[in-house]
Amino acid sequence: MPQDTTTRSALIAFDAIEDGGLAEVEGTVDGDAESLILHRDGERVRAWFNVCPHAGRRLDWAPGKFLRSNGLLVCAAHGASFELAGGECVAGPCRGESLRAVAVEVRDGGVYLANP
């Protein structure tokens, strides 16, 4: 049954993510607590599970600390590099695969999980 988004709390305040920046938050997806990566691009926020498709490890090198190189998100474990427009791996051991997207929406000054 779809949840009413008006009763859920924001994952993070929109302004807490600098434009072009990344943030790690915890969110409940399909009933499970999950680590999520958020990327702000202007007025838009994209989200993915904080899991590299190569080996299933978190992408951050420390909680909420991400490596970036040439505008790409880089997995701290094995160096896979992901573009931030869609989460596709463009270099490294999982080239051609993608991060698993999570639907989010920006409203009322916050970033929320979108209705499933």
Rosetta blueprint (number, residue, H / E / L):
1 M L
2 P L
3 Q L
4 D L
5 T H
6 T H
7 T H
8 R L
9 S L
10 A L
11 L L
12 I E
13 A E
14 F H
15 D H
16 A H
17 I L
18 E L
19 D L
20 G L
21 G L
22 L E
23 A E
24 E E
25 V E
26 E E
27 G E
28 T E
29 V E
30 D L
31 G L
32 D E
33 A E
34 E E
35 S E
36 L E
37 I E
38 L E
39 H E
40 R E
41 D E
42 G L
43 E L
44 R E
45 V E
46 R E
47 A E
48 W E
49 F E
50 N L
51 V L
52 C L
53 P L
54 H L
55 A L
56 G L
57 R L
58 R L
59 L L
60 D L
61 W L
62 A E
63 P L
64 G L
65 K E
66 F L
67 L E
68 R E
69 S E
70 N L
71 G L
72 L E
73 L E
74 V E
75 C L
76 A L
77 A L
78 H L
79 G L
80 A L
81 S E
82 F E
83 E L
84 L L
85 A L
86 G L
87 G L
88 E E
89 C E
90 V E
91 A E
92 G L
93 P L
94 C L
95 R L
96 G L
97 E L
98 S E
99 L L
100 R L
101 A E
102 V L
103 A L
104 V E
105 E E
106 V E
107 R E
108 D L
109 G L
110 G E
111 V E
112 Y E
113 L E
114 A L
115 N L
116 P L
